[in-house]
């Protein structure tokens, strides 16, 4: 299956869903408040990285294998 959409640079992009998406996750631990995890595609920096990340409380993420 393929999908098309607009890339970060405004160009149209096509993605083949048979190729896996690789993401990086970073965990930040806090004292007195929930830890936070940020997920983003590796190899990006600057605006591209800031516009493709997702951050949430660490307990919002679940182990994929444990959830199947």
Residue pairs with C-beta under 8 A, 6 or more apart in sequence:
1 16
1 17
1 18
2 14
2 15
2 16
2 17
3 14
3 15
3 17
4 12
4 13
4 14
4 15
5 12
5 13
5 15
6 12
6 13
7 13
8 47
8 48
8 51
8 52
21 41
22 41
22 42
23 39
23 40
23 41
23 42
24 39
24 40
24 41
24 42
25 37
25 38
25 39
25 61
26 37
26 38
26 40
27 35
27 36
27 37
27 58
28 35
28 36
28 37
28 38
29 35
30 36
34 57
34 58
34 59
35 57
35 58
35 59
36 55
36 56
36 57
36 58
37 55
37 56
37 57
37 58
37 60
37 61
38 53
38 54
38 55
39 53
39 54
39 55
40 49
40 52
40 53
40 54
41 49
41 52
44 52
